[in-house]
Amino acid sequence: MLFSFCPHITLVIEEWFGLLGYIEGKDKKLKTELMQKVGEILALGRGIGNGIGIIVLVQRADSSNFSAGSREQFQNICSFGRISKEQKNMLFAGEELVSQG
């Protein structure tokens, strides 16, 4: 059985909220377009072996920073530090969370 090689491309955005704020200052339409494109990348990234990945780092995962439904497309979510109860419910909905301390 032959497998074709598919290079993997990962987009890393270190401060998503800051990028959106900067772009909104330049062009609000461009901000909406960028949010939609990242949503598309997230949806495509769910497929196995398609070679697409995205890592988005945020301080707060507000729904206003993601296009409709794209927040649910993340396959892995990591949280470092202390987050509010609201953030826990938003990021880890449906997961059984164990409190550490």
N, CA, C and O of each residue as an XYZ file, in Angstrom:
404
protein
N       0.844     -1.176      0.000
C       0.000      0.000      0.000
C       0.893      1.244      0.000
O       1.802      1.359      0.822
N       0.637      2.146     -0.899
C       1.439      3.357     -1.015
C       0.734      4.521     -0.346
O      -0.480      4.690     -0.467
N       1.518      5.320      0.360
C       0.999      6.527      0.993
C       1.648      7.731      0.338
O       2.864      7.755      0.148
N       0.866      8.709     -0.001
C       1.448      9.928     -0.552
C       1.797     10.862      0.606
O       1.080     10.933      1.604
N       2.900     11.566      0.454
C       3.354     12.487      1.492
C       2.599     13.793      1.380
O       2.548     14.399      0.310
N       2.019     14.222      2.472
C       1.317     15.500      2.522
C       2.022     16.371      3.557
O       1.954     16.078      4.751
N       2.699     17.436      3.124
C       3.390     18.278      4.103
C       2.389     18.919      5.059
O       1.272     19.266      4.675
N       2.804     19.064      6.281
C       1.936     19.660      7.290
C       2.291     21.131      7.445
O       3.461     21.489      7.580
N       1.285     21.963      7.423
C       1.461     23.407      7.594
C       0.676     23.809      8.838
O      -0.512     23.512      8.956
N       1.349     24.486      9.761
C       0.700     24.958     10.979
C       0.849     26.466     11.066
O       1.954     27.000     10.974
N      -0.266     27.140     11.242
C      -0.294     28.583     11.450
C      -0.342     28.820     12.951
O      -1.202     28.269     13.638
N       0.575     29.637     13.468
C       0.596     29.969     14.890
C       0.371     31.471     15.039
O       1.099     32.280     14.463
N      -0.648     31.832     15.819
C      -0.942     33.241     16.087
C      -0.775     33.447     17.589
O      -1.545     32.907     18.385
N       0.227     34.224     17.972
C       0.598     34.350     19.381
C      -0.427     35.152     20.188
O      -0.745     34.751     21.307
N      -0.939     36.227     19.689
C      -1.933     37.012     20.436
C      -3.078     37.384     19.501
O      -3.065     38.432     18.856
N      -4.066     36.495     19.448
C      -5.193     36.619     18.525
C      -5.957     37.917     18.747
O      -6.272     38.620     17.787
N      -6.256     38.243     19.992
C      -7.020     39.456     20.289
C      -6.260     40.702     19.841
O      -6.856     41.625     19.284
N      -4.947     40.733     20.080
C      -4.138     41.872     19.652
C      -4.114     42.022     18.143
O      -4.184     43.135     17.622
N      -4.014     40.896     17.439
C      -4.026     40.933     15.974
C      -5.361     41.457     15.458
O      -5.401     42.281     14.545
N      -6.447     40.978     16.046
C      -7.769     41.442     15.611
C      -7.946     42.938     15.873
O      -8.505     43.656     15.045
N      -7.468     43.400     17.025
C      -7.558     44.826     17.339
C      -6.765     45.673     16.364
O      -7.227     46.728     15.929
N      -5.576     45.214     16.023
C      -4.732     45.933     15.069
C      -5.398     45.998     13.701
O      -5.454     47.060     13.081
N      -5.900     44.868     13.235
C      -6.520     44.822     11.908
C      -7.812     45.636     11.884
O      -8.111     46.297     10.890
N      -8.579     45.590     12.974
C      -9.822     46.367     13.034
C      -9.529     47.858     12.905
O     -10.303     48.598     12.296
N      -8.410     48.297     13.478
C      -8.014     49.698     13.349
C      -7.695     50.084     11.916
O      -7.840     51.245     11.531
N      -7.260     49.106     11.125
C      -6.932     49.353      9.711
C      -8.162     49.232      8.821
O      -8.408     50.077      7.959
N      -8.943     48.150      9.046
C     -10.075     47.872      8.156
C     -11.004     46.850      8.826
O     -10.633     45.687      8.986
N     -12.205     47.280      9.216
C     -13.134     46.385      9.919
C     -13.558     45.205      9.046
O     -13.773     44.104      9.553
N     -13.678     45.429      7.747
C     -14.061     44.350      6.839
C     -12.976     43.271      6.807
O     -13.276     42.079      6.736
N     -11.733     43.694      6.861
C     -10.613     42.756      6.855
C     -10.612     41.901      8.126
O     -10.260     40.722      8.081
N     -11.006     42.493      9.256
C     -11.088     41.734     10.509
C     -12.110     40.606     10.368
O     -11.832     39.464     10.735
N     -13.278     40.920      9.842
C     -14.324     39.911      9.647
C     -13.845     38.819      8.704
O     -14.087     37.636      8.942
N     -13.173     39.210      7.645
C     -12.655     38.257      6.668
C     -11.612     37.330      7.308
O     -11.619     36.125      7.055
N     -10.721     37.883      8.131
C      -9.703     37.083      8.806
C     -10.346     36.083      9.770
O      -9.939     34.923      9.823
N     -11.341     36.527     10.524
C     -12.033     35.632     11.446
C     -12.696     34.479     10.694
O     -12.672     33.339     11.159
N     -13.282     34.769      9.544
C     -13.913     33.726      8.739
C     -12.884     32.747      8.195
O     -13.122     31.540      8.175
N     -11.737     33.264      7.752
C     -10.692     32.386      7.207
C     -10.116     31.474      8.288
O      -9.854     30.300      8.025
N      -9.918     31.989      9.486
C      -9.427     31.154     10.582
C     -10.477     30.100     10.931
O     -10.125     28.959     11.232
N     -11.752     30.459     10.897
C     -12.821     29.486     11.110
C     -12.779     28.370     10.080
O     -12.989     27.206     10.421
N     -12.510     28.708      8.828
C     -12.390     27.705      7.766
C     -11.193     26.794      8.010
O     -11.284     25.581      7.823
N     -10.070     27.379      8.428
C      -8.878     26.572      8.712
C      -9.164     25.605      9.850
O      -8.762     24.443      9.795
N      -9.855     26.078     10.877
C     -10.206     25.209     12.002
C     -11.081     24.054     11.542
O     -10.872     22.914     11.956
N     -12.056     24.338     10.694
C     -12.948     23.288     10.196
C     -12.171     22.277      9.345
O     -12.394     21.072      9.460
N     -11.268     22.760      8.498
C     -10.460     21.869      7.669
C      -9.491     21.051      8.514
O      -9.191     19.904      8.185
N      -9.004     21.637      9.601
C      -8.046     20.967     10.463
C      -8.615     19.758     11.174
O      -7.860     18.947     11.709
N      -9.928     19.621     11.191
C     -10.557     18.468     11.833
C     -10.357     17.204     11.017
O     -10.418     16.101     11.560
N     -10.122     17.349      9.732
C      -9.904     16.183      8.874
C      -8.553     15.543      9.152
O      -7.566     16.237      9.392
N      -8.516     14.256      9.119
C      -7.273     13.538      9.397
C      -6.389     13.526      8.155
O      -6.846     13.196      7.061
N      -5.141     13.883      8.330
C      -4.164     13.763      7.259
C      -4.242     14.812      6.174
O      -3.709     14.605      5.085
N      -4.894     15.939      6.439
C      -4.984     16.956      5.388
C      -3.836     17.947      5.439
O      -3.710     18.790      4.551
N      -2.995     17.862      6.466
C      -1.800     18.696      6.516
C      -2.026     20.121      6.964
O      -1.174     20.976      6.723
N      -3.141     20.409      7.605
C      -3.455     21.768      8.033
C      -3.607     21.799      9.548
O      -4.261     20.934     10.130
N      -3.006     22.790     10.180
C      -3.155     22.951     11.616
C      -3.109     24.420     11.991
O      -2.600     25.240     11.228
N      -3.632     24.758     13.152
C      -3.603     26.134     13.626
C      -3.480     26.124     15.144
O      -4.112     25.320     15.831
N      -2.664     27.022     15.645
C      -2.529     27.225     17.079
C      -2.818     28.692     17.336
O      -2.155     29.572     16.787
N      -3.808     28.947     18.173
C      -4.199     30.314     18.499
C      -4.036     30.497     20.001
O      -4.607     29.749     20.795
N      -3.251     31.497     20.380
C      -3.051     31.796     21.796
C      -3.826     33.058     22.152
O      -3.711     34.085     21.484
N      -4.610     32.962     23.205
C      -5.414     34.103     23.647
C      -5.348     34.198     25.169
O      -5.102     33.208     25.857
N      -5.571     35.401     25.677
C      -5.669     35.560     27.125
C      -7.091     35.271     27.593
O      -7.298     34.723     28.676
N      -8.068     35.644     26.767
C      -9.474     35.337     27.043
C     -10.117     34.899     25.741
O      -9.995     35.580     24.723
N     -10.795     33.779     25.771
C     -11.403     33.229     24.553
C     -12.828     33.748     24.364
O     -13.780     32.968     24.327
N     -12.968     35.057     24.245
C     -14.289     35.655     24.050
C     -14.894     35.215     22.718
O     -14.189     35.079     21.718
N     -16.194     34.997     22.720
C     -16.867     34.575     21.491
C     -16.765     35.640     20.411
O     -16.830     35.318     19.224
N     -16.607     36.905     20.798
C     -16.510     37.983     19.806
C     -15.210     37.901     19.000
O     -15.081     38.560     17.968
N     -14.254     37.101     19.462
C     -12.974     36.970     18.761
C     -12.937     35.816     17.766
O     -11.912     35.575     17.130
N     -14.038     35.114     17.631
C     -14.101     33.979     16.719
C     -15.392     34.051     15.925
O     -16.420     34.483     16.447
N     -15.347     33.627     14.657
C     -16.567     33.604     13.856
C     -17.494     32.518     14.396
O     -17.066     31.632     15.136
N     -18.740     32.597     14.024
C     -19.779     31.706     14.554
C     -19.386     30.237     14.467
O     -19.120     29.720     13.382
N     -19.352     29.575     15.611
C     -19.091     28.147     15.650
C     -17.638     27.725     15.572
O     -17.331     26.553     15.788
N     -16.736     28.646     15.270
C     -15.341     28.224     15.083
C     -14.680     27.820     16.393
O     -13.756     27.007     16.385
N     -15.128     28.363     17.511
C     -14.531     27.992     18.796
C     -14.722     26.516     19.097
O     -13.885     25.906     19.763
N     -15.811     25.936     18.615
C     -16.071     24.514     18.841
C     -15.238     23.610     17.937
O     -15.240     22.393     18.120
N     -14.530     24.176     16.971
C     -13.742     23.391     16.028
C     -12.346     23.042     16.545
O     -11.657     22.214     15.950
N     -11.926     23.668     17.645
C     -10.600     23.366     18.184
C     -10.572     21.938     18.685
O     -11.483     21.509     19.392
N      -9.539     21.199     18.327
C      -9.413     19.804     18.732
C      -8.788     19.663     20.115
O      -9.135     18.745     20.858
N      -7.882     20.549     20.464
C      -7.207     20.507     21.755
C      -7.221     21.902     22.357
O      -6.937     22.890     21.679
N      -7.552     21.968     23.626
C      -7.574     23.243     24.333
C      -6.732     23.088     25.590
O      -6.939     22.161     26.374
N      -5.791     23.990     25.777
C      -4.952     24.001     26.981
C      -5.161     25.335     27.679
O      -5.269     26.381     27.038
N      -5.214     25.280     28.972
C      -5.351     26.503     29.755
C      -4.251     26.511     30.810
O      -4.069     25.541     31.546
N      -3.529     27.616     30.868
C      -2.463     27.767     31.856
C      -2.843     28.898     32.798
O      -3.359     29.928     32.366
N      -2.593     28.707     34.058
C      -2.909     29.747     35.028
C      -4.341     29.640     35.520
O      -5.006     28.620     35.341
N      -4.791     30.698     36.133
C      -6.133     30.719     36.710
C      -7.108     31.306     35.696
O      -6.853     32.358     35.111
N      -8.221     30.618     35.495
C      -9.262     31.155     34.629
C     -10.568     31.205     35.407
O     -10.773     30.450     36.357
N     -11.439     32.100     34.991
C     -12.710     32.280     35.686
C     -13.643     31.102     35.424
O     -13.424     30.304     34.513
N     -14.677     31.015     36.234
C     -15.680     29.963     36.070
C     -16.334     30.065     34.693
O     -16.610     29.049     34.055
N     -16.578     31.284     34.241
C     -17.197     31.497     32.933
C     -16.297     30.982     31.812
O     -16.770     30.359     30.861
N     -14.985     31.250     31.933
C     -14.046     30.768     30.925
C     -13.992     29.240     30.924
O     -13.939     28.622     29.861
N     -14.005     28.633     32.101
C     -14.005     27.172     32.184
C     -15.224     26.600     31.482
O     -15.115     25.645     30.712
N     -16.400     27.194     31.752
C     -17.634     26.703     31.131
C     -17.615     26.899     29.620
O     -18.127     26.063     28.875
N     -17.028     27.999     29.172
C     -17.000     28.288     27.740
C     -16.009     27.380     27.012
O     -16.325     26.837     25.954
N     -14.824     27.218     27.571
C     -13.777     26.452     26.896
C     -13.933     24.950     27.021
O     -13.611     24.204     26.096
N     -14.428     24.508     28.164
C     -14.467     23.085     28.446
C     -15.892     22.584     28.641
O     -16.137     21.714     29.477
N     -16.823     23.125     27.878
C     -18.237     22.726     27.978
C     -18.366     21.232     27.701
O     -17.812     20.724     26.726
N     -19.089     20.541     28.552
C     -19.325     19.115     28.369
C     -18.213     18.233     28.901
O     -18.324     17.009     28.851
N     -17.144     18.825     29.409
C     -16.035     18.053     29.952
C     -16.164     17.972     31.470
O     -16.645     18.909     32.107
N     -15.739     16.866     32.040
C     -15.727     16.731     33.487
C     -14.407     17.298     33.990
O     -13.344     16.746     33.706
N     -14.467     18.393     34.733
C     -13.279     19.054     35.204
C     -12.994     18.684     36.654
O     -13.907     18.601     37.476
N     -11.739     18.466     36.951
C     -11.315     18.154     38.298
C     -10.524     19.341     38.822
O      -9.550     19.761     38.196
N     -10.924     19.879     39.942
C     -10.252     21.043     40.515
C      -8.940     20.614     41.146
O      -8.886     19.609     41.854
N      -7.890     21.369     40.893
C      -6.564     21.091     41.450
C      -6.266     22.124     42.541
O      -5.689     23.172     42.252
N      -6.637     21.853     43.738
C      -6.293     22.743     44.843
C      -7.385     23.594     45.197
O      -7.262     24.408     46.113
